[in-house]
Amino acid sequence: MFYKDGFFWGMHLIWWAIWIVALGWIFFAPTSSSYEEIEGDDPLMLLKIRFAKGEISKEEYEQSKKLLQSDK
């Protein structure tokens, strides 16, 4: 188990493996972005978000809402 000057190389390799797994998890773990999912999936939700941000007026919101609901 002990090699060259008393270093335990098995433990050294275990620490390398832990670092590689940790870095892989940090950089390659899937992330979820709920805003992108909402924005891409539901036009009515996007309309609500734009209205909440103040990008469109109440009248524009109501018109667009009626138009979107009539298409279904």
C-alpha positions in Angstrom: 0.0 0.0 0.0 2.8 2.4 0.8 5.1 3.5 -2.0 7.9 6.0 -2.4 8.6 7.8 0.8 5.5 6.7 2.5 2.9 8.3 0.2 -0.3 6.4 -0.1 -1.0 6.6 -3.8 -4.4 4.9 -3.6 -5.7 7.8 -1.5 -4.1 10.3 -3.9 -6.0 8.7 -6.8 -9.3 8.8 -4.9 -8.9 12.5 -4.3 -8.2 13.1 -8.1 -11.4 11.1 -8.8 -13.4 13.2 -6.4 -12.1 16.4 -8.0 -12.9 15.2 -11.5 -16.4 14.2 -10.5 -17.0 17.5 -8.7 -15.8 19.6 -11.6 -17.8 17.5 -14.1 -20.9 18.0 -12.0 -20.4 21.7 -11.8 -19.8 22.3 -15.5 -21.9 19.6 -17.1 -24.9 19.2 -14.8 -28.2 20.0 -16.6 -29.7 23.3 -15.5 -33.4 24.2 -15.7 -34.5 27.6 -16.6 -38.1 27.9 -15.8 -38.4 31.3 -17.6 -37.2 29.8 -20.9 -39.6 26.9 -20.5 -42.5 29.3 -19.8 -41.5 31.6 -22.6 -41.2 28.9 -25.2 -44.2 26.8 -24.3 -47.1 29.1 -23.7 -47.9 32.3 -25.6 -50.5 33.3 -23.1 -48.0 33.1 -20.2 -45.5 35.2 -22.3 -48.3 37.8 -22.8 -48.9 37.9 -19.0 -45.2 38.4 -18.3 -45.0 41.2 -20.8 -48.1 42.8 -19.2 -46.6 42.4 -15.8 -43.3 44.1 -16.9 -45.3 47.0 -18.3 -44.2 46.4 -21.9 -47.8 46.4 -23.1 -50.9 48.3 -22.0 -54.1 46.8 -20.5 -56.0 47.3 -23.8 -53.2 45.5 -25.8 -53.2 42.7 -23.2 -57.0 42.2 -23.4 -56.9 42.3 -27.3 -54.1 39.8 -27.5 -55.6 37.6 -24.9 -58.9 37.4 -26.8 -57.0 36.7 -30.0 -55.0 33.9 -28.5 -58.0 32.3 -26.8 -60.0 32.4 -30.0 -57.3 30.4 -31.9 -57.6 27.4 -29.6 
